[in-house]
């Protein structure tokens, strides 16, 4: 989705005869700032000799919200553009996951991840959390392998105790 928003903004720049610039579309660290945010107006302000808020407003006015299931686009702070998606966006992702059995699968890469998880302590009482640790650790390893990583699994035997 980041690439699609980036491409749409580049089309707006072409439409407005603005020069191409480098900018980012990223997921914000705080969900209050939407699903994606962009620094495009801030990056373009010097090149266009215009206030970032004015550039942001022109981008918003020319952005096709319906193409991406965007509920709202807001200008925040000094000129960041924040994109908020409607529920159709999320349901379309779920639909895509069910229709594509290979969804999320990535080709193998050279990155190695060491996943360590701990067994039950044989010197103490067993409870549900001991099984949970093994299941979660193994599941995370499976997900990472599906995503293309080489996973080293280390299942420690916790036999320290009296």
C-alpha positions as MATLAB code, in Angstrom:
seq = 'XXXXXXXXXXXXXXXXXXXXXXXXXXXXXXXXXXXXXXXXXXXXXXXXXXXXXXXXXXXXXXXXXXXXXXXXXXXXXXXXXXXXXXXXXXXXXXXXXXXXXXXXXXXXXXXXXXXXXXXXXXXXXXXXXXXXXXXXXXXXXXXXXXXXXXXXXXXXXXXXXX';
ca = [
       0.000    0.000    0.000;
       2.917    2.333    0.715;
       4.041    2.013   -2.900;
       0.517    2.643   -4.224;
       0.142    5.838   -2.206;
       3.638    6.915   -3.260;
       2.755    6.341   -6.931;
      -0.526    8.245   -6.589;
       1.288   11.229   -5.093;
       3.816   11.121   -7.951;
       0.889   11.207  -10.428;
      -0.457   14.286   -8.651;
       2.966   15.936   -8.983;
       2.897   15.175  -12.734;
      -0.650   16.526  -13.036;
       0.309   19.765  -11.266;
       3.592   20.050  -13.249;
       5.640   19.945  -10.064;
       9.218   18.596  -10.200;
       9.845   15.112   -8.780;
      11.217   15.014   -5.246;
      12.271   12.363   -2.767;
       9.723   11.667   -0.042;
       8.534    8.847    2.174;
       5.243    7.102    2.850;
       5.501    5.075    6.052;
       3.435    3.509    8.819;
       3.411    5.935   11.746;
       4.510    4.748   15.170;
       1.261    6.043   16.699;
      -2.062    4.729   15.265;
      -3.658    8.124   16.004;
      -1.753    9.395   12.959;
      -3.527    6.988   10.608;
      -2.418    3.856    8.803;
       0.157    5.731    6.690;
       1.815    9.128    6.809;
       3.934   11.071    4.339;
       6.457   13.877    4.561;
       5.900   14.840    0.899;
       4.659   18.381    1.608;
       7.602   19.109    3.884;
      10.057   17.706    1.342;
       8.518   19.707   -1.513;
       8.162   23.063    0.255;
      11.696   24.277   -0.447;
      11.654   23.156   -4.085;
       8.225   24.710   -4.721;
       8.813   27.756   -2.502;
       5.414   27.173   -0.933;
       4.231   26.468    2.620;
       3.981   22.735    3.384;
       0.322   23.056    4.481;
      -0.612   24.566    1.075;
       1.192   21.783   -0.787;
      -0.472   19.173    1.429;
      -3.904   20.652    0.739;
      -3.337   20.565   -3.043;
      -2.255   16.930   -2.806;
      -5.330   16.066   -0.741;
      -7.614   17.917   -3.182;
      -6.242   15.837   -6.074;
      -5.987   12.486   -4.274;
      -8.492    9.795   -5.313;
      -9.650    8.416   -1.936;
     -11.979    5.835   -3.472;
      -9.122    4.075   -5.249;
      -7.604    3.047   -1.920;
     -10.588    2.798    0.469;
      -9.372    5.883    2.312;
     -11.865    7.308    4.769;
      -9.991   10.509    5.509;
      -6.755   12.355    4.760;
      -5.555   14.925    7.303;
      -2.786   17.492    7.422;
      -0.993   17.231   10.745;
       1.665   19.371   12.384;
       3.956   21.287   10.077;
       2.640   19.529    6.970;
       2.579   15.764    7.353;
      -0.194   14.043    5.390;
      -1.910   11.230    7.303;
      -4.071    8.595    5.598;
      -6.928    6.899    7.470;
      -8.528    3.819    5.864;
     -12.136    2.719    6.098;
     -13.298   -0.791    7.063;
     -13.460   -1.895    3.415;
      -9.667   -1.687    3.303;
      -9.305   -4.266    6.073;
     -12.022   -6.567    4.745;
     -10.354   -6.510    1.307;
      -7.112   -7.715    2.914;
      -8.920  -10.568    4.671;
     -10.623  -11.497    1.401;
      -7.265  -11.498   -0.399;
      -5.757  -13.744    2.283;
      -8.554  -16.311    1.886;
      -8.397  -16.222   -1.917;
      -4.610  -16.570   -2.111;
      -3.161  -19.591   -0.274;
       0.359  -18.223   -0.881;
      -0.435  -14.832    0.738;
       2.577  -13.490    2.622;
       4.958  -16.165    1.396;
       8.316  -14.738    0.424;
      11.186  -16.300   -1.491;
      14.035  -17.647    0.596;
      16.591  -15.059    1.608;
      19.941  -15.223    3.352;
      18.720  -13.746    6.621;
      18.978  -16.022    9.651;
      16.849  -15.625   12.761;
      17.622  -17.415   16.001;
      14.367  -18.110   17.862;
      14.872  -19.212   21.450;
      12.071  -20.482   23.634;
      12.046  -22.304   26.933;
      10.630  -25.619   28.037;
       8.813  -26.407   31.243;
      10.886  -26.639   34.401;
      10.895  -30.360   35.283;
      11.577  -29.574   38.949;
       8.374  -27.583   39.412;
       4.645  -27.922   38.825;
       3.412  -27.924   35.232;
       0.754  -25.473   34.100;
      -0.740  -24.161   30.854;
       1.908  -21.469   30.396;
       4.587  -24.123   29.904;
       2.768  -25.554   26.894;
       1.942  -22.056   25.658;
       5.645  -21.115   25.503;
       6.447  -24.104   23.309;
       3.464  -23.573   21.005;
       4.084  -19.845   20.561;
       7.821  -20.312   19.997;
       7.263  -23.017   17.392;
       4.475  -21.027   15.681;
       6.653  -17.918   15.411;
       9.401  -20.044   13.868;
       6.945  -21.467   11.308;
       5.691  -17.980   10.369;
       9.245  -16.687    9.926;
      10.160  -19.657    7.705;
       7.041  -19.045    5.608;
       8.176  -15.430    5.235;
      11.463  -16.640    3.717;
      13.845  -16.596    6.665;
      16.150  -19.400    7.738;
      15.184  -20.051   11.356;
      17.387  -21.623   13.994;
      15.189  -23.023   16.743;
      16.595  -23.299   20.230;
      14.290  -25.053   22.639;
      16.063  -24.860   25.973;
      15.591  -27.594   28.533;
      15.064  -25.704   31.772;
      16.456  -28.219   34.260;
      17.923  -25.765   36.739;
      16.552  -26.149   40.202;
      16.478  -28.497   43.144;
];
